[in-house]
């Protein structure tokens, strides 16, 4: 695709209505709900925020992960939603374009914006991840950053991962496993690779701002390389102890951060290395030697 055609596609894509990316069928949460129930809803549905409405569906406020964190820290999960919801709340109307949504999210640093109709009733939510996923697909950037050809001796797949993206947790490692499955890798080896990739991906999502997950494949082995930009690990040996975790309470409340990530990677790898610098980031390198058939 030439530059002119690419620019035209970008303009057309960004001019689409937010209806293209909004998530529908959002649960109706009223101010009378207990925060405990909202926490479970967000965990099960993997949402990082939910709009709060009255009984008729009119927008009143929003509960985000940050609101939930404050509630958990206060040990106040029996409290009503009205105590912790953010109000007034920024929102989008249905005829807003994607570029307008991007500007609003960037301006206010929001990860989600409710979408309302002309009666101010909530009809969906635009999450930054749903917007990002749509733009990836529409602009054909995809999740795979680089894939070399078999003629080079190595096939390489690279996936980008965003920190705190619990909604898409596991997608990169799943896509990696599907790609490797096409190479007729032994199922036992594939299982080990899948565990390594998943644990590495989750570590990036839980602790880092962003990172990448890469698989390099040749006839003898698969190398899994996970690199992130994050806080780094102060004591790698301590982090390798099963059950040790520095994940905050709200992460554990959502069912993540049990302290088995690095131990599981090490257990399933034939070669395992961790290089981490505090304040810079972490690189995890794991090798699975392939079973000869």
C-alpha positions in Angstrom: 0.0 0.0 0.0 1.5 3.4 -1.0 1.7 6.4 1.3 -1.3 8.2 -0.2 -3.5 5.2 0.1 -2.3 4.6 3.7 -3.0 8.2 4.7 -6.5 7.9 3.2 -7.2 4.7 5.1 -6.0 6.3 8.3 -8.3 9.4 7.8 -11.3 7.2 6.9 -10.7 5.0 9.9 -10.3 7.8 12.4 -13.5 9.4 11.0 -15.6 6.4 11.9 -18.2 6.8 14.7 -17.4 5.5 18.2 -20.2 3.0 17.6 -17.6 1.0 15.7 -15.5 0.4 18.8 -17.8 0.8 21.8 -18.5 -2.3 24.0 -22.2 -2.9 24.2 -24.2 -4.9 26.8 -22.6 -3.2 29.7 -24.0 -4.3 33.0 -26.3 -1.8 34.6 -24.8 -0.9 38.0 -26.7 1.5 40.3 -25.4 3.6 43.2 -26.9 1.1 45.6 -24.8 -1.8 44.7 -22.1 -2.8 47.2 -18.5 -2.3 46.0 -17.9 -6.0 46.7 -20.3 -6.9 43.9 -18.7 -4.4 41.5 -15.3 -5.9 42.2 -16.5 -9.4 41.3 -18.3 -8.1 38.2 -15.1 -6.3 37.0 -13.0 -9.4 37.7 -15.3 -11.8 36.0 -16.0 -9.6 33.0 -12.4 -8.3 32.9 -13.5 -4.7 32.9 -11.3 -1.8 34.1 -14.3 0.4 34.7 -18.1 0.4 34.7 -20.6 3.3 34.3 -23.1 3.9 37.1 -26.7 4.6 36.2 -30.1 5.2 37.7 -32.8 2.6 37.4 -33.8 4.0 33.9 -30.2 3.8 32.6 -29.3 7.5 32.8 -25.5 8.1 33.4 -24.7 9.2 36.9 -21.0 8.4 37.3 -18.3 5.7 36.8 -16.3 3.3 38.9 -12.8 2.7 37.7 -9.9 0.4 38.8 -8.4 3.4 40.7 -11.7 3.9 42.6 -11.8 0.2 43.4 -8.2 0.3 44.7 -9.0 3.0 47.1 -12.0 1.0 48.4 -9.9 -2.2 48.8 -7.2 -0.2 50.7 -9.9 1.2 53.0 -11.2 -2.3 53.6 -14.6 -0.9 52.7 -16.1 -3.4 50.2 -19.4 -3.4 51.9 -19.9 0.3 51.1 -22.4 1.4 48.4 -21.1 2.4 45.0 -22.2 5.9 45.5 -19.4 6.4 48.1 -16.6 5.7 45.6 -18.0 6.5 42.1 -16.5 9.4 40.2 -19.0 12.1 39.3 -19.6 14.1 37.2 -18.1 11.9 34.4 -16.9 12.7 30.9 -18.8 10.9 28.2 -19.2 10.6 24.4 -22.3 10.9 22.3 -22.9 8.4 19.6 -22.0 10.6 16.6 -18.5 11.4 18.0 -15.6 10.1 15.8 -12.7 7.9 16.8 -10.3 10.9 16.5 -12.5 12.8 18.9 -12.6 9.9 21.3 -8.8 9.7 21.1 -8.4 13.4 21.9 -10.7 13.2 24.9 -9.0 10.1 26.3 -5.6 11.7 25.8 -6.6 15.0 27.2 -8.1 13.7 30.4 -5.9 10.5 30.7 -9.0 8.3 30.8 -9.0 4.6 30.0 -12.7 4.5 29.2 -15.6 6.8 28.2 -19.3 6.0 28.4 -21.3 6.5 25.3 -24.8 7.9 25.7 -27.8 8.5 23.5 -29.9 11.7 23.1 -31.7 10.8 26.3 -28.5 10.5 28.3 -28.9 6.8 28.6 -25.8 4.6 28.5 -25.6 2.5 25.4 -22.0 1.4 25.6 -18.4 2.2 26.7 -15.4 3.0 24.6 -12.4 1.4 26.3 -8.9 2.4 25.2 -8.2 -1.3 24.5 -11.2 -1.7 22.2 -10.2 1.4 20.3 -6.6 0.3 20.1 -7.7 -3.2 18.9 -9.9 -1.7 16.2 -7.2 0.6 14.9 -4.7 -2.3 14.8 -7.0 -4.4 12.7 -8.3 -1.6 10.5 -4.8 -0.2 9.8 -3.4 -3.7 9.4 -0.7 -3.3 12.0 -1.7 -6.5 13.7 -0.2 -8.0 16.9 2.7 -9.6 15.1 5.5 -7.0 14.7 7.9 -9.2 12.8 7.8 -12.6 11.2 10.9 -13.9 9.5 10.7 -16.6 6.8 11.7 -20.2 7.2 14.4 -19.7 4.5 16.4 -17.6 7.0 16.7 -20.6 9.3 14.7 -19.0 12.1 11.0 -18.1 12.3 10.4 -15.2 14.7 7.1 -13.9 16.1 6.9 -10.8 18.2 3.9 -9.5 20.1 3.4 -6.1 21.8 1.9 -6.1 25.3 0.4 -3.2 27.2 0.7 -3.0 31.0 -2.5 -3.3 33.1 -4.4 -4.6 30.1 -6.2 -7.4 32.0 -9.0 -7.5 29.5 -6.6 -9.0 26.9 -4.5 -10.9 29.3 -3.3 -14.1 27.7 -4.0 -13.1 24.1 -0.4 -12.7 23.1 0.7 -16.1 24.4 -2.4 -17.7 22.9 -1.6 -16.3 19.5 2.0 -17.4 19.9 0.9 -20.9 20.7 -1.4 -21.0 17.7 1.4 -19.9 15.4 3.8 -22.5 16.8 1.2 -25.2 16.6 1.3 -24.9 12.8 4.9 -25.9 12.8 4.1 -29.4 14.1 5.9 -29.0 17.4 5.5 -31.9 19.8 2.4 -31.2 22.1 4.5 -31.7 25.3 7.0 -29.1 24.1 4.1 -26.8 23.0 2.6 -27.0 26.4 5.8 -26.0 28.1 6.2 -23.1 25.7 2.6 -22.0 26.3 3.2 -21.9 30.1 6.4 -19.9 29.7 4.8 -17.4 27.3 1.6 -16.9 29.4 3.5 -16.4 32.7 5.9 -13.9 31.0 3.0 -12.0 29.4 1.2 -11.8 32.8 4.3 -10.4 34.5 4.4 -7.6 31.9 0.7 -6.9 32.3 0.9 -6.9 36.1 4.1 -5.0 36.7 5.2 -3.0 33.6 4.0 -0.1 31.5 4.6 -2.0 28.3 6.6 -4.8 26.8 7.1 -7.4 24.1 6.9 -11.2 23.9 9.0 -12.9 21.2 9.4 -16.5 20.0 12.4 -17.6 17.9 12.0 -21.0 16.4 14.5 -23.2 14.6 14.7 -27.0 14.1 16.2 -27.6 17.5 14.7 -25.2 20.0 12.3 -22.4 20.7 13.5 -19.3 22.5 11.0 -17.2 24.4 12.1 -13.6 25.1 10.0 -11.2 27.2 11.2 -7.7 27.6 9.5 -4.8 29.5 9.8 -1.2 30.5 8.9 -1.3 34.1 10.1 -1.0 37.7 12.6 -3.9 37.5 13.2 -6.6 40.1 15.3 -5.6 43.1 16.0 -9.2 44.2 15.8 -11.8 41.4 16.5 -14.7 43.8 13.7 -13.7 46.1 11.3 -13.3 43.1 12.1 -16.9 42.1 10.7 -18.2 45.3 7.3 -19.8 44.8 4.5 -17.7 46.4 6.6 -14.5 46.7 4.8 -11.6 45.1 5.0 -7.8 45.1 1.7 -7.5 43.4 -0.6 -4.9 45.1 -3.8 -6.0 46.8 -6.1 -4.9 44.0 -4.1 -7.2 41.5 -4.5 -10.2 43.9 -8.1 -9.3 44.5 -8.6 -9.8 40.7 -7.1 -13.2 40.8 -3.6 -12.3 39.5 -0.1 -12.0 41.0 0.1 -15.3 43.0 3.9 -15.3 42.9 4.2 -18.3 40.5 5.2 -16.5 37.3 9.0 -16.7 37.3 9.1 -20.1 39.1 6.8 -21.6 36.5 8.9 -20.2 33.7 12.1 -21.7 35.2 10.4 -25.0 35.8 9.3 -25.4 32.2 12.5 -24.1 30.5 15.7 -26.0 29.6 17.6 -22.7 29.8 16.4 -19.8 31.9 17.9 -16.3 32.5 16.6 -13.1 34.1 18.2 -9.7 33.5 16.6 -6.9 35.5 17.5 -3.3 36.3 15.6 -1.4 38.9 13.8 1.6 37.3 14.6 0.4 33.8 13.0 -3.0 33.1 13.3 -6.7 32.9 14.3 -9.3 30.3 13.4 -12.9 30.7 15.0 -15.5 28.4 13.8 -19.1 28.3 14.6 -22.0 25.9 12.7 -25.1 25.2 14.7 -27.8 23.4 12.4 -29.5 20.9 11.7 -33.2 20.9 13.1 -34.9 17.8 10.6 -36.9 15.9 
